[in-house]
Amino acid sequence: MKVDPILPIWLMAILCVGLLVLKRKGIVPFIRQIVIVLLLFAINLRIMIPDQNHVIKEPKIDAYVLFVLDDTLSMLADDMPDDKTRLECAVEDCNYIVEKLGGSSFGIISFNNQAQILTPYTNDPSHIKSMLKTVTPLEEHYAQGSSFNLTQDLIVEQVDVVREKEDTNVYVFFISDGENNKDEKIHSFAEVGEHIDGGAVLGYGTTKGGNMTIKTKTASGIREDIVLDSNGKKAVSKLDADNLKDIADQMQVEYVNMKESSDVDNVINGILDNVKVTQQERTEVAYLETYYYFLPPLIVLLLWDFVHYKRKV
């Protein structure tokens, strides 16, 4: 059994308590009121019971895909289509790749001041999408810029994790705006290219650039703070395509300037042409809705309540 509430349980509980506070006069009307409230609460819970198992056939792709995602402040720049931030578009594009290469195993590395494994490889697409939602740049106070040089060893390490277990294909999508605001020379990604079977470097942003806004949840709502430069003016972040092209050349993969998800289709199709795709079966439990069992008694009680008070008018 599981529940999938229509309204949050806490909110529905408050509403139900509010309905009970308006106590009816008389024992029978008050009992009827309690039962109505309980039925409303039960319907809102959307209680579902296991029905039967369904066998689902889906593709199994002999490939591991590693996302290396830049989550520095510059990825909050708003110079993408529809005024979206670079990070918002990058997450959407990662989800798109997950859907197109469904059946593969996916992992995520994020990098800012440091590089870290956000999630190890998994073939559960819902888990990957959930983890992508959690990617948030460091607060301005802690942010120190992109550390490209912390990623190479970790990428190779995560590729070797796969190689040690099985003989398969490993692809890397390096995702960034290329802005190297630490003023350090970016070390070569040639070793990464020697360990992988392909992938792409995906570039986000424009040469004109965009401003960055940090959104923070507060008790009164969402506070928006514009990132300022050292002169107190709105900071502008610009795409550095040259850095990304150099990384792509060293990795021996394609550089793609991303404006929409389909821009990466050629890379995805190239991967599908070079991997083994088979069918696998997965058993999934189907659930039966039960809310309609509570509707008839609720309707009867509401009609009874209506007639009762209609007569008293």
Secondary structure by P-SEA (a helix, b strand, c coil): cbbbbcccaaaaaaaaaaaaacccccaaaaaaaaaaaaaaaaaaaccccccbbbbbbbbbbcbbbbbbcccccccccccccccccaaaaaaaaaaaaaaaaccbbbbbbbbcccccccccccccaaaaaaaaaacccccccccccccccccaaaaaaaaaaaaaccbbbbbbbbbcccccccccccccaaaaaacccbbbbbbbccccbbbbbbbbbccccbbbbccccccccbbbbbbaaaaaaaaaaaacbbbbbccccccaaaaaaaaaacbbbbbbbbbbbbbbbccccaaaaaaaaaaaaaaaaaaac
